Amino acid sequence: MVFGLQISSEIVVIGALTGLTYAILGAGLVLLYRATRVINFAHVEVGALGGALFAKVTIDYHWNFFVAFAAMLVFGGAVGAVVELTVIRRLFRAPRLILLVATIGVAQLLFYAQAILPGVKHIEPYPTGIHRSMHIGSFILNGGHFMVIAFVPAVIVGLGIFLNRTPYGIAIRASAENADAARLAGISVKRVSTLVWVLGGVLATATAIMIAPLNGTLVGLPTPALGPGLLMRALAAGLLGSMVSLPLTLVGGVAIGIIEAIALRNSTGPGWAHFIVFLIVLALVLWRGRNVVGADEGGNWSLTPKPKPVPEALREVRWVRRLTPIATGVAIAIGVALPFLFPGASNLFLLTRMLAFAMIGISVTVLTGWAGQLSLGQFAFVGLGAFTTVALHNRGMPFAIAVVYATVAGVVAAIGPARSAAKVDVLKAVVTD
């Protein structure tokens, strides 16, 4: 008992084993970041798709566990290669902001592919290749834990040898440090990028297969999406090493696993554990994020797009000079005409939703276009405003006034992130100068 918390060696062991899986997932995230200077939001979804397919072939088609495991690692690498060749390669010199959005789109496509995958015919625990158990106090180490003990250290050692002792690993490190210098030395940076994405897909798939038994996943039952929560843990592990250091990523993954295990042991549900992981990520962003910004600005990548100026000849054209008011007038005319062209309550509701989403899109455009930032939490402000409006209206406040109060609440909630972003912008300017 420490500060009222139940902490024992059993909890620490279980948490450390789970944290090792976060570590190798974070290692893949760090490798991809070092190669592309962008956080790959599709990283975990590659593993989730491979993990779902693995359960299908082992349970319904009775594949041998280790044969299926090897096949899924190849599958994960192939998915990573396809994503790199079809999306990343085409945006290789694009601003990192555009590439970040592209990985979000890829994550959605992979999530859809997992959703349409035929489900297993029987409800069973997620398969594991080792069938033995051992008691540690009140806890039981099962086959999933022994899988982690057997595979994760081998993966970590193999990854270290690959990066430090092989020509391909040295090429990855060289390209991550300075892409232009690596290109002058005869290294194909694009080929290295493909290799890193293959490696990232393999690590993500291995993690998904090994972590599912630890979470007690029952195949065939609806479960929460694997990707978002697991991505947050991998991101926390990577941020401890400023998205650069693999040893610190290993330490971060183990630490996150132990903290999560302690939180789960001392709470009645997973909510507190998720909240604590979120706070850790937030603290690491504020603490280590400056090092990441400095590395980005000192490299060879552009974060945001640089629009080309309007040619001098076009500036003298009358309709070009008045393009903004013309486009605004056309948009207003279309908005007024649509309810008359598509009458009916259902169509009116659909058009209203379209308008609401358009307003959300405008807010993102203002933030990105004017401040050069991309907020992945923009919809949280939408939710805050909606819930505040409903809560005030249900307590008797007129709807219009409730909307005003909800807007003020959204502004107040945005002040903290805005101040942090302003500090980062100042830091970027100092680093650039």
N, C-alpha and C positions, 0 to 999 in steps of 0.2 A: 504494500500500500504506500503510494507516494503522492502527497498532496491530495489525499482522498481518492486517488485513482488506483484501480486494480492493475498492477503491472507485475508480471511474472516472467520467468525465463521461457515458459511455454509460449506466451503471447509474443515475446520478442523473436523466437525462432520462427513461428508461423508467419509473422509480419516480414521478417527478413527474407524468407523464401518467396513470398508474394512479391516483395520489393525487387528481387532479382529479375523477375519477369518484366517489371516496369523499367528496370535498368537496360535490358537489351532492346526493349522497344524504344526507350529514349536514345540509345546509341544509334539506332537507325534514323531517328529524327535528327540527331546532331549531324550525322554524315550527310544527309540530304541538305541540311541547312548550310553546312560548310561548302557544299558543291554548288548550290544554287542561290544562297543567301535569301532563302524564303522558307518559312515554316510550312511544311506540307500537311495540310489539313486532311488529305486523303490517305495519309500514312496508315492510320489504324483501320480504316475501312478496307484496305487491301487485305489486311490480316483477318478482319471479320468475315470477308467473303471466302477466303481460304478455309477458315475455321468452320463455316457453315457447310461448305462442300465436303470437308473432311468427315464431319458427322454423318453426312448422307452416304458416302461410299463405305464407311466402316460399319454402320448399323444396317442399312438396307441392302447393300451389295456384299457385305461380309469380307471386305478387304482386310488383309493383315495390317495391324496397326502401324508397324514400322514402314511397310511398303507404302501405305497411304500417307504417312507422315512425310516420307521422302518425296512422294509425288506432289503433295501440297506445297512443299517448299519450292519445288520447280514451278508449280503453278503460280505461287506468289511472286517469284522472280520474273516470270513471264508477264504477269499483270503489270508489274513495275516497269518492265521494258516497254510494253505497249503504251502505257501512259506517257513515258518519257519520249518515245518516238513520235507519237501522234499529237501530243499537247505541249509538253515541255520543250521539245526540240524546235517546234514552230515559234515558241515565245522565248527562245534562248536569250536573245538580246533585248527583249521587251523590258520595261520597267518592272521592278520586283512587286509593285503593288498589283499590276495586272496578273502576274504569275501567281500571286497569293490568291486572288479571286478565282483563277483557273483551277487551283487545287481544291477550292471549295466546291466548284462545279463537278470536278472529277469525283469528289467524295459523295456527292448526291447521286451520281450515276452508279457508283459502286454499291451504295446503299439500296438503290432500286434493283440492281442485279441480284443482291442478296434477298430482297423481298420477293422476287418472282421465282427464286430457286425452289424447286419442288421440296416440300417438307418431308421429314422422315415418317415412316408408317407407324412407328411405335414410340411411345414415350419412354425414354431411357436416360440414365445418367450419362453425361458426356464421357465418351470413351477415353481410357488411359492405357498406356502400354505396359505399366508395371502394376501388378496385382498383389500388393502386400501392405501391411499396416504395422505401426509401432506406436505404443503409448508413450507420451511424454507428459507426465502428470495427468491433468484432466483432459489434455488434448490428444488427438490421434493423428499421427502422420499417415496419410493414405498414399495411394498410387500416384496421385497428382503431385504431391510434395516430392516423392522420390524421382519423378520425372524431372522436376526442376533441379534437384540435387545432381542428377546424372547429366543433364544436357546444358544447363545455363553456364556452369563454370567452363565447360568445353567450348561453348560458343564465345565466351569472353576471351579465353586464351587464344582461340583460333582467330578471332577478330584482331587481337593485338599483334599476333604474328603476321597476319595478312597485311596490316597497315604499315608495319615497321620493317618487314623482312622480304617482301615480295615486290617486284617491279610495279605491278598494278597498284598495290597499296601505296607505294611511294608516289606514284603518279597522282593518286587521289589526294594525298596530302599536299603535293606541290600545286595542283590545280586549285585547291581550297585556299592556299596561302596567297597565291598571285596567279590568276588565270593567264594574264598576258605574258609573264615570264615563263610559265609552263609551256605556253604555245611556242615561244621563241626557242625553247629547249627541245622542241619536236614532239611534245605531248599533245595528243588530240583531246582537247577539253570536252568536246561533245561526246566522244567515246567514253571518257571518264564519267561524264554525267549519266550515261546509260548504265554503266557498271554500278554506280552508286544507287540508282533507282532499283536495279535488280537486287542488290544487296539489301536495300531497305525493304523491298517486298518480301524477301526471305525472312528477315528478322521479324517483321510484323506478323507474318503467317505463323512462324514458330511461337511467338508470344501468345497469339490468340488461341492456338491449340493447347498450349500448356497452362494458360490461366483459366480456361473454362472449367476444368475439374476443380480447381482451387475455389472457385466461386459457387460450386455446387450446382452448376447449370444442368437443367433437365432438357434434353433435346426433344422437340416436339411440342413444347409449351411456349406460349408467347412470353418473351423476356424483353427487358429494356435494351435499347440499342447499345451494342458493345462499344461503338466508336467514341462518342463524345466524352464519357467518363474516363475511359482508358487514355484518350489523347491528353486530357488534363494532367493525369499522373505522369505520363511520359514527358510532357512539356515541363512539369515541375522538376523532374530529374535532370532534363537538359539545361534548364535555366540555372541550376546550381553551378554548372560549369560554363556559364555564359554561352551556351550552344556551341562550345568549342572543345572542351576537355572531356574526353571519354572516361578517364578515371573518376573525375568528379561527378559525371553522370551516373556511374555505377554507385557511388556513395549516395547520391541523391535518391536513386531508385530504392535502395535498401532503407534509407531513412523514411521515405514516404510510406513504404510498406509497413514499417514498424509503427509509425504514428497512426496510420489508418487502423492497424490491428488493435492498438490501445483504445482508439476512439470507438471502434465497434464493440469492444469488450465492455466499455463503460457507458454505453447508451442502449436504448431499446430498439433502435432502428438505424438504417444506414444514412439518415439525413445528416447527423452531426459529422460523420466521417467525410461525406461529400463537402460539407461546408468548411471543414478544417482544411481539406485539400485545396479548396478554392482560395482560402485565406493565405495558404502557403504560396500558391501561384501568384497571387496579388503582391505579396511581400517580395517574392523573388523578382517580379517584373520591376518593382520600384528600386530594388537593390542592385540586381545584376543587369537590368535593362540598359543602363548607361554604357556598360562595356559592349553590349551587343550593338548599340547605336554607333559607338565609336568604330567598331570593326566594319560595320556596313559602309559608313561614310569614307573610311580609309581604303576601301576596296575598289573594284572595277565595275561595280554595278550601279545602276540608276534606280532610285526608289520610286520616284513618281514620273509620269510622262511629262515631256517638255513640248507643249504645243507649238507648231510652226506659226510664224507671224503671217497675217494676211498679205498677199502680194500687193505692191503699190498700185498696180493697174486695177485691181478689184476694189480697192478702197474708194475709188472715184465713181463706181457704179452706184446709182441711186438706190436700187432695191437692196444692195449689199449693206449700205450704210444704215438702212432702216430694217435690217433683217430681224432684229430682236422684237420691235413692236409688231411687225408683220406676223412673226411666229406666235407671239402672245395672242394677237387678235384671232388668228386661225384656231388656236387651241380653245379659246373661250367660245367661239362660234360652234365648234364641234361639240363641246361640253353642253351647250344649251340645246343643240339640235338632237342629241342622242336620246333623251327621254321621250321626245315626240316620235322619233323614228322607231324606237323599240318600247312601246307602251306596255304596261302590266306591272303588277307588284313584284314578281320574281325578277323581271328585267331591271326594274328600278333598284332593287336590292343589290343585284349584280353590279350595276353601274356605280352604286354608292361604294361598294367594296373596292372596285377599280380605282375610284377617286382616292379612297383612303390609302391604298397601296402606292398610288402615285405620289401622295404627299410624303409618305415614308421615304420613297425613292428620292424625292427632292431634298429631304433632310440629309440623306447620305451624300448626294451630289454636292450640296453646300459644304459639308464637312470635308469631303475629299478634294473638291475643286478649289475651295478657298483656303483651306488649311493644310492641304497635302497629307491628310490623315484618313485612315479607313477604320471605322468603328464596327467591330463585329458584335458589339452589344447594343446596337442602335434599337433593336426591337424590344430590349428591356425597358427603354423609356416609353415605348408604345404601350407595353403592358402596364407599367406604373401609372401612366395617364388614364388608361381604361379602368383599372381597378379603383383608382382614386375617385374617378367620376362616378362609378357605380356605387361605391361606398357612401359618398356624400349625397347622391341623389336618393338612395334608400333611406337616408336619415332626414329627408324632407327638404333638402336644398334644391332650388330650381336647377334644371339641367344646364342652362347656359352659364349660370354662376359656378356650378360644379366643374364645368369644363375649364373656366378661368382658373379656379383653384388647382385643378389637376395640371394645367399648363405650368403654373408657378412651381408646383411640386417637381415637375420634370426638369425645370430650369435649375432648381436648387440641387437636385440629384446630379445634374450634369456639371456643376461647378467644380467638384473634386476632380473628376477625370480631365476636365478642361485645363485646370491648373497644372496637373501632372504632365499633360501633353505639351503645354506651353514651356515647361521646364526642359522637356526633351528637345523641343524645337530650338531653344536657346543653346543647349548643349551641341546639337547638330551644327548650328551656325559657328560655334567656337571651334569644333573639330574641323569643319570645312575650311575656315580661315587659317 
